[in-house]
Amino acid sequence: MWKCRRGWSQTATNIVASKYFHGKPGTGEREGSVRQLIGRVVNTIVRWGQEGGYFADNASRDAFKDELSHLLVGEQKMAFNSPVWFNVGVQAKPQCSACFINSVQDSMESIMGLRERKECCSSGLGHGNEFFGAARQQRDTERRRHCERPG
């Protein structure tokens, strides 16, 4: 049975246990508590900060780790998006974004290319399509050209 913080709703407990614990269910490699899940994510983020020279010293690193852990598990004051829980500490270069905006040109080739881009949604991600940016930009350029007065 999994362990969650006292005070968490049954719904929150069920979602965390069924969706975010890493490892094959029924094996010893499966995370079994929220503390393990949050530890995986927090330790990875702290390691990235350490490797990137983010912390002035070990004391600031430890304070960041403690505060981030407290915010996530202590009082549920914040939570990351799903791709962070799925991927951080599991993959070498994890996908941490929840949504992408696909730019689409005014051509059938570009529009049909959206079908290929849907593959990015297989690891907990979403995407949106921005259909009017390029067409609007082209229209605005043409409008400016027509509005310019000759020298």
GURO-263376 format. One record per residue (C-alpha): residue in three letters; y, x, z; residue number from 1; chain. Coordinates in nm, 2 decimals. Example, Ala and Ser with C-alpha at 12.3 -4.5 7.8 and 13.67 -1.06 7.14 Angstrom:
2
{roba: ALA; c2: -0.45; c1: 1.23; c3: 0.78; mifi: 1; tido: A} .
{roba: SER; c2: -0.11; c1: 1.37; c3: 0.71; mifi: 2; tido: A} .
REM end
This chain:
151
{roba: MET; c2: 0.00; c1: 0.00; c3: 0.00; mifi: 1; tido: A} .
{roba: TRP; c2: 0.35; c1: 0.12; c3: -0.08; mifi: 2; tido: A} .
{roba: LYS; c2: 0.62; c1: 0.19; c3: 0.18; mifi: 3; tido: A} .
{roba: CYS; c2: 0.98; c1: 0.06; c3: 0.14; mifi: 4; tido: A} .
{roba: ARG; c2: 1.27; c1: 0.05; c3: 0.37; mifi: 5; tido: A} .
{roba: ARG; c2: 1.28; c1: -0.22; c3: 0.63; mifi: 6; tido: A} .
{roba: GLY; c2: 1.54; c1: -0.48; c3: 0.52; mifi: 7; tido: A} .
{roba: TRP; c2: 1.45; c1: -0.45; c3: 0.15; mifi: 8; tido: A} .
{roba: SER; c2: 1.37; c1: -0.79; c3: -0.01; mifi: 9; tido: A} .
{roba: GLN; c2: 1.01; c1: -0.85; c3: -0.13; mifi: 10; tido: A} .
{roba: THR; c2: 1.15; c1: -0.87; c3: -0.48; mifi: 11; tido: A} .
{roba: ALA; c2: 1.31; c1: -0.53; c3: -0.46; mifi: 12; tido: A} .
{roba: THR; c2: 1.00; c1: -0.38; c3: -0.31; mifi: 13; tido: A} .
{roba: ASN; c2: 0.78; c1: -0.53; c3: -0.58; mifi: 14; tido: A} .
{roba: ILE; c2: 1.01; c1: -0.40; c3: -0.86; mifi: 15; tido: A} .
{roba: VAL; c2: 1.03; c1: -0.05; c3: -0.73; mifi: 16; tido: A} .
{roba: ALA; c2: 0.65; c1: -0.02; c3: -0.67; mifi: 17; tido: A} .
{roba: SER; c2: 0.55; c1: -0.17; c3: -1.00; mifi: 18; tido: A} .
{roba: LYS; c2: 0.81; c1: -0.02; c3: -1.23; mifi: 19; tido: A} .
{roba: TYR; c2: 0.95; c1: 0.31; c3: -1.09; mifi: 20; tido: A} .
{roba: PHE; c2: 0.67; c1: 0.49; c3: -0.89; mifi: 21; tido: A} .
{roba: HIS; c2: 0.55; c1: 0.77; c3: -1.10; mifi: 22; tido: A} .
{roba: GLY; c2: 0.18; c1: 0.86; c3: -1.15; mifi: 23; tido: A} .
{roba: LYS; c2: -0.13; c1: 0.67; c3: -1.25; mifi: 24; tido: A} .
{roba: PRO; c2: -0.19; c1: 0.37; c3: -1.02; mifi: 25; tido: A} .
{roba: GLY; c2: -0.49; c1: 0.41; c3: -0.78; mifi: 26; tido: A} .
{roba: THR; c2: -0.47; c1: 0.79; c3: -0.78; mifi: 27; tido: A} .
{roba: GLY; c2: -0.34; c1: 1.05; c3: -0.54; mifi: 28; tido: A} .
{roba: GLU; c2: -0.07; c1: 1.16; c3: -0.79; mifi: 29; tido: A} .
{roba: ARG; c2: 0.10; c1: 0.81; c3: -0.77; mifi: 30; tido: A} .
{roba: GLU; c2: 0.42; c1: 0.79; c3: -0.57; mifi: 31; tido: A} .
{roba: GLY; c2: 0.36; c1: 0.57; c3: -0.27; mifi: 32; tido: A} .
{roba: SER; c2: 0.70; c1: 0.53; c3: -0.11; mifi: 33; tido: A} .
{roba: VAL; c2: 1.06; c1: 0.48; c3: -0.19; mifi: 34; tido: A} .
{roba: ARG; c2: 1.13; c1: 0.81; c3: -0.01; mifi: 35; tido: A} .
{roba: GLN; c2: 0.90; c1: 0.99; c3: -0.25; mifi: 36; tido: A} .
{roba: LEU; c2: 1.06; c1: 0.83; c3: -0.55; mifi: 37; tido: A} .
{roba: ILE; c2: 1.42; c1: 0.90; c3: -0.43; mifi: 38; tido: A} .
{roba: GLY; c2: 1.31; c1: 1.25; c3: -0.33; mifi: 39; tido: A} .
{roba: ARG; c2: 1.19; c1: 1.32; c3: -0.69; mifi: 40; tido: A} .
{roba: VAL; c2: 1.52; c1: 1.21; c3: -0.84; mifi: 41; tido: A} .
{roba: VAL; c2: 1.75; c1: 1.36; c3: -0.58; mifi: 42; tido: A} .
{roba: ASN; c2: 1.57; c1: 1.70; c3: -0.57; mifi: 43; tido: A} .
{roba: THR; c2: 1.59; c1: 1.72; c3: -0.95; mifi: 44; tido: A} .
{roba: ILE; c2: 1.96; c1: 1.64; c3: -0.95; mifi: 45; tido: A} .
{roba: VAL; c2: 2.03; c1: 1.89; c3: -0.68; mifi: 46; tido: A} .
{roba: ARG; c2: 1.83; c1: 2.15; c3: -0.87; mifi: 47; tido: A} .
{roba: TRP; c2: 2.04; c1: 2.09; c3: -1.18; mifi: 48; tido: A} .
{roba: GLY; c2: 2.35; c1: 2.13; c3: -0.97; mifi: 49; tido: A} .
{roba: GLN; c2: 2.23; c1: 2.45; c3: -0.82; mifi: 50; tido: A} .
{roba: GLU; c2: 2.13; c1: 2.59; c3: -1.16; mifi: 51; tido: A} .
{roba: GLY; c2: 2.46; c1: 2.49; c3: -1.31; mifi: 52; tido: A} .
{roba: GLY; c2: 2.67; c1: 2.65; c3: -1.03; mifi: 53; tido: A} .
{roba: TYR; c2: 2.80; c1: 2.32; c3: -0.91; mifi: 54; tido: A} .
{roba: PHE; c2: 2.78; c1: 2.39; c3: -0.54; mifi: 55; tido: A} .
{roba: ALA; c2: 3.01; c1: 2.64; c3: -0.36; mifi: 56; tido: A} .
{roba: ASP; c2: 2.73; c1: 2.73; c3: -0.12; mifi: 57; tido: A} .
{roba: ASN; c2: 2.40; c1: 2.61; c3: 0.03; mifi: 58; tido: A} .
{roba: ALA; c2: 2.59; c1: 2.40; c3: 0.29; mifi: 59; tido: A} .
{roba: SER; c2: 2.76; c1: 2.20; c3: 0.02; mifi: 60; tido: A} .
{roba: ARG; c2: 2.43; c1: 2.17; c3: -0.17; mifi: 61; tido: A} .
{roba: ASP; c2: 2.26; c1: 2.03; c3: 0.14; mifi: 62; tido: A} .
{roba: ALA; c2: 2.55; c1: 1.79; c3: 0.22; mifi: 63; tido: A} .
{roba: PHE; c2: 2.54; c1: 1.66; c3: -0.14; mifi: 64; tido: A} .
{roba: LYS; c2: 2.16; c1: 1.61; c3: -0.11; mifi: 65; tido: A} .
{roba: ASP; c2: 2.19; c1: 1.43; c3: 0.22; mifi: 66; tido: A} .
{roba: GLU; c2: 2.47; c1: 1.20; c3: 0.11; mifi: 67; tido: A} .
{roba: LEU; c2: 2.30; c1: 1.11; c3: -0.22; mifi: 68; tido: A} .
{roba: SER; c2: 1.98; c1: 1.03; c3: -0.04; mifi: 69; tido: A} .
{roba: HIS; c2: 2.16; c1: 0.82; c3: 0.22; mifi: 70; tido: A} .
{roba: LEU; c2: 2.34; c1: 0.62; c3: -0.05; mifi: 71; tido: A} .
{roba: LEU; c2: 2.02; c1: 0.55; c3: -0.23; mifi: 72; tido: A} .
{roba: VAL; c2: 1.77; c1: 0.48; c3: 0.04; mifi: 73; tido: A} .
{roba: GLY; c2: 1.96; c1: 0.45; c3: 0.37; mifi: 74; tido: A} .
{roba: GLU; c2: 2.16; c1: 0.14; c3: 0.30; mifi: 75; tido: A} .
{roba: GLN; c2: 2.10; c1: 0.07; c3: -0.07; mifi: 76; tido: A} .
{roba: LYS; c2: 2.46; c1: 0.13; c3: -0.13; mifi: 77; tido: A} .
{roba: MET; c2: 2.40; c1: 0.24; c3: -0.49; mifi: 78; tido: A} .
{roba: ALA; c2: 2.12; c1: 0.27; c3: -0.75; mifi: 79; tido: A} .
{roba: PHE; c2: 2.07; c1: 0.45; c3: -1.07; mifi: 80; tido: A} .
{roba: ASN; c2: 1.98; c1: 0.28; c3: -1.39; mifi: 81; tido: A} .
{roba: SER; c2: 1.62; c1: 0.24; c3: -1.49; mifi: 82; tido: A} .
{roba: PRO; c2: 1.59; c1: 0.54; c3: -1.72; mifi: 83; tido: A} .
{roba: VAL; c2: 1.68; c1: 0.77; c3: -1.43; mifi: 84; tido: A} .
{roba: TRP; c2: 1.40; c1: 0.63; c3: -1.21; mifi: 85; tido: A} .
{roba: PHE; c2: 1.15; c1: 0.64; c3: -1.50; mifi: 86; tido: A} .
{roba: ASN; c2: 1.23; c1: 0.99; c3: -1.63; mifi: 87; tido: A} .
{roba: VAL; c2: 1.42; c1: 1.22; c3: -1.38; mifi: 88; tido: A} .
{roba: GLY; c2: 1.18; c1: 1.47; c3: -1.22; mifi: 89; tido: A} .
{roba: VAL; c2: 0.91; c1: 1.37; c3: -1.46; mifi: 90; tido: A} .
{roba: GLN; c2: 1.03; c1: 1.50; c3: -1.80; mifi: 91; tido: A} .
{roba: ALA; c2: 1.17; c1: 1.85; c3: -1.87; mifi: 92; tido: A} .
{roba: LYS; c2: 1.47; c1: 1.70; c3: -2.05; mifi: 93; tido: A} .
{roba: PRO; c2: 1.48; c1: 1.34; c3: -1.93; mifi: 94; tido: A} .
{roba: GLN; c2: 1.66; c1: 1.05; c3: -2.10; mifi: 95; tido: A} .
{roba: CYS; c2: 1.90; c1: 0.92; c3: -1.83; mifi: 96; tido: A} .
{roba: SER; c2: 2.11; c1: 0.68; c3: -2.04; mifi: 97; tido: A} .
{roba: ALA; c2: 2.04; c1: 0.31; c3: -2.04; mifi: 98; tido: A} .
{roba: CYS; c2: 2.22; c1: 0.22; c3: -2.36; mifi: 99; tido: A} .
{roba: PHE; c2: 2.33; c1: 0.37; c3: -2.69; mifi: 100; tido: A} .
{roba: ILE; c2: 2.57; c1: 0.24; c3: -2.95; mifi: 101; tido: A} .
{roba: ASN; c2: 2.45; c1: 0.29; c3: -3.30; mifi: 102; tido: A} .
{roba: SER; c2: 2.73; c1: 0.33; c3: -3.56; mifi: 103; tido: A} .
{roba: VAL; c2: 2.65; c1: 0.16; c3: -3.88; mifi: 104; tido: A} .
{roba: GLN; c2: 2.81; c1: 0.23; c3: -4.22; mifi: 105; tido: A} .
{roba: ASP; c2: 2.88; c1: -0.03; c3: -4.48; mifi: 106; tido: A} .
{roba: SER; c2: 2.57; c1: 0.03; c3: -4.68; mifi: 107; tido: A} .
{roba: MET; c2: 2.22; c1: -0.12; c3: -4.69; mifi: 108; tido: A} .
{roba: GLU; c2: 2.07; c1: 0.22; c3: -4.63; mifi: 109; tido: A} .
{roba: SER; c2: 2.26; c1: 0.26; c3: -4.30; mifi: 110; tido: A} .
{roba: ILE; c2: 2.19; c1: -0.10; c3: -4.19; mifi: 111; tido: A} .
{roba: MET; c2: 1.81; c1: -0.06; c3: -4.26; mifi: 112; tido: A} .
{roba: GLY; c2: 1.82; c1: 0.27; c3: -4.07; mifi: 113; tido: A} .
{roba: LEU; c2: 1.87; c1: 0.07; c3: -3.75; mifi: 114; tido: A} .
{roba: ARG; c2: 1.50; c1: -0.02; c3: -3.77; mifi: 115; tido: A} .
{roba: GLU; c2: 1.41; c1: 0.35; c3: -3.73; mifi: 116; tido: A} .
{roba: ARG; c2: 1.65; c1: 0.38; c3: -3.43; mifi: 117; tido: A} .
{roba: LYS; c2: 1.48; c1: 0.11; c3: -3.23; mifi: 118; tido: A} .
{roba: GLU; c2: 1.23; c1: 0.37; c3: -3.13; mifi: 119; tido: A} .
{roba: CYS; c2: 1.47; c1: 0.50; c3: -2.86; mifi: 120; tido: A} .
{roba: CYS; c2: 1.41; c1: 0.18; c3: -2.66; mifi: 121; tido: A} .
{roba: SER; c2: 1.05; c1: 0.28; c3: -2.58; mifi: 122; tido: A} .
{roba: SER; c2: 1.14; c1: 0.46; c3: -2.25; mifi: 123; tido: A} .
{roba: GLY; c2: 1.35; c1: 0.20; c3: -2.08; mifi: 124; tido: A} .
{roba: LEU; c2: 1.66; c1: 0.22; c3: -2.30; mifi: 125; tido: A} .
{roba: GLY; c2: 1.87; c1: -0.03; c3: -2.48; mifi: 126; tido: A} .
{roba: HIS; c2: 2.09; c1: -0.01; c3: -2.78; mifi: 127; tido: A} .
{roba: GLY; c2: 2.38; c1: -0.19; c3: -2.94; mifi: 128; tido: A} .
{roba: ASN; c2: 2.50; c1: -0.19; c3: -3.30; mifi: 129; tido: A} .
{roba: GLU; c2: 2.86; c1: -0.13; c3: -3.39; mifi: 130; tido: A} .
{roba: PHE; c2: 2.89; c1: -0.29; c3: -3.73; mifi: 131; tido: A} .
{roba: PHE; c2: 3.26; c1: -0.31; c3: -3.78; mifi: 132; tido: A} .
{roba: GLY; c2: 3.40; c1: 0.03; c3: -3.69; mifi: 133; tido: A} .
{roba: ALA; c2: 3.36; c1: 0.21; c3: -4.02; mifi: 134; tido: A} .
{roba: ALA; c2: 3.45; c1: -0.10; c3: -4.22; mifi: 135; tido: A} .
{roba: ARG; c2: 3.76; c1: -0.16; c3: -4.01; mifi: 136; tido: A} .
{roba: GLN; c2: 3.86; c1: 0.21; c3: -4.03; mifi: 137; tido: A} .
{roba: GLN; c2: 3.83; c1: 0.20; c3: -4.41; mifi: 138; tido: A} .
{roba: ARG; c2: 4.02; c1: -0.13; c3: -4.43; mifi: 139; tido: A} .
{roba: ASP; c2: 4.30; c1: 0.01; c3: -4.21; mifi: 140; tido: A} .
{roba: THR; c2: 4.33; c1: 0.32; c3: -4.43; mifi: 141; tido: A} .
{roba: GLU; c2: 4.36; c1: 0.11; c3: -4.74; mifi: 142; tido: A} .
{roba: ARG; c2: 4.62; c1: -0.11; c3: -4.57; mifi: 143; tido: A} .
{roba: ARG; c2: 4.82; c1: 0.19; c3: -4.47; mifi: 144; tido: A} .
{roba: ARG; c2: 4.80; c1: 0.32; c3: -4.83; mifi: 145; tido: A} .
{roba: HIS; c2: 4.94; c1: 0.00; c3: -4.97; mifi: 146; tido: A} .
{roba: CYS; c2: 5.21; c1: -0.02; c3: -4.71; mifi: 147; tido: A} .
{roba: GLU; c2: 5.35; c1: 0.33; c3: -4.76; mifi: 148; tido: A} .
{roba: ARG; c2: 5.67; c1: 0.35; c3: -4.96; mifi: 149; tido: A} .
{roba: PRO; c2: 5.70; c1: 0.61; c3: -5.23; mifi: 150; tido: A} .
{roba: GLY; c2: 5.93; c1: 0.91; c3: -5.13; mifi: 151; tido: A} .
REM end
